[in-house]
């Protein structure tokens, strides 16, 4: 496979992942972090870092809006729920296991 095709496939897969996460507003970031070690905010940071590596200036909130499909504050007001004690404990355990 040539590099251009690989990059196009990777970009398509990323767009599909972002679309999926936009649709699955019931899935909280803390659950994503506890199960997979990354969340929407991580994707936003990676997106911003990739832009900056290419000399493009991009703010974190701009990257978040790309991933969330709306300003983060709006998404948070609409969809984010208060973390349960169980979710917080699971996060602490996952962070400890990862050495954080």
C-alpha positions as CSV (number, residue, x, y, z in Angstrom):
1,X,0.0,0.0,0.0
2,X,1.4,3.4,-0.9
3,X,1.7,6.2,1.7
4,X,-1.1,8.3,0.2
5,X,-3.6,5.5,0.4
6,X,-2.6,4.6,3.9
7,X,-3.0,8.2,5.0
8,X,-6.4,8.4,3.4
9,X,-7.5,5.2,5.1
10,X,-6.2,6.4,8.4
11,X,-8.0,9.7,8.0
12,X,-11.3,8.0,7.1
13,X,-11.0,5.7,10.1
14,X,-10.3,8.8,12.4
15,X,-13.4,10.6,11.0
16,X,-15.5,7.5,11.6
17,X,-14.2,7.3,15.2
18,X,-15.0,10.9,15.8
19,X,-18.5,10.6,14.2
20,X,-19.1,7.5,16.4
21,X,-18.1,9.3,19.6
22,X,-20.3,12.3,18.6
23,X,-23.3,10.0,18.3
24,X,-22.5,8.1,21.5
25,X,-23.1,11.0,23.9
26,X,-24.2,8.4,26.4
27,X,-20.5,7.2,26.7
28,X,-18.8,9.4,29.2
29,X,-15.2,10.4,28.9
30,X,-14.3,8.9,32.3
31,X,-15.7,5.5,31.0
32,X,-13.5,5.8,27.9
33,X,-10.5,6.6,30.0
34,X,-11.2,3.7,32.4
35,X,-11.7,1.2,29.6
36,X,-9.3,2.3,26.9
37,X,-6.9,4.8,28.4
38,X,-8.0,7.7,26.1
39,X,-11.1,9.9,25.7
40,X,-12.4,12.7,23.5
41,X,-10.1,15.2,25.2
42,X,-7.1,13.0,24.4
43,X,-8.1,12.9,20.7
44,X,-8.4,16.7,20.9
45,X,-4.8,17.0,22.3
46,X,-3.5,14.6,19.7
47,X,-5.2,16.5,16.9
48,X,-3.8,19.8,18.1
49,X,-0.3,18.3,18.5
50,X,-0.5,17.0,14.9
51,X,-1.5,20.4,13.6
52,X,1.3,22.1,15.5
53,X,3.9,19.5,14.2
54,X,2.9,20.7,10.8
55,X,3.3,24.4,11.7
56,X,-0.4,25.1,12.1
57,X,-1.4,27.1,15.1
58,X,-4.4,25.6,16.8
59,X,-5.9,26.2,20.3
60,X,-7.0,23.3,22.5
61,X,-10.6,24.5,22.5
62,X,-10.5,24.7,18.7
63,X,-9.3,21.1,18.6
64,X,-12.0,20.1,21.1
65,X,-14.7,21.6,18.9
66,X,-13.5,19.5,16.0
67,X,-13.7,16.3,18.0
68,X,-16.9,17.1,20.0
69,X,-18.7,18.7,17.0
70,X,-19.6,21.7,19.2
71,X,-17.9,23.9,21.8
72,X,-16.8,21.7,24.7
73,X,-18.7,23.8,27.3
74,X,-21.9,23.1,25.3
75,X,-21.2,19.4,25.1
76,X,-20.5,19.3,28.8
77,X,-23.7,21.1,29.6
78,X,-25.8,18.8,27.4
79,X,-24.2,15.4,27.9
80,X,-21.7,15.1,30.7
81,X,-22.9,13.5,33.9
82,X,-21.4,13.7,37.4
83,X,-18.9,10.9,37.8
84,X,-20.0,8.2,40.2
85,X,-17.8,7.1,43.1
86,X,-17.3,3.8,41.2
87,X,-16.1,5.6,38.1
88,X,-13.7,7.7,40.1
89,X,-12.3,4.7,41.9
90,X,-11.9,2.8,38.6
91,X,-10.0,5.9,37.2
92,X,-7.7,6.0,40.2
93,X,-7.0,2.3,39.8
94,X,-6.3,2.6,36.1
95,X,-4.0,5.5,36.7
96,X,-2.1,3.6,39.4
97,X,-1.7,0.6,37.1
98,X,-0.4,2.9,34.4
99,X,2.1,4.5,36.8
100,X,0.4,7.9,36.9
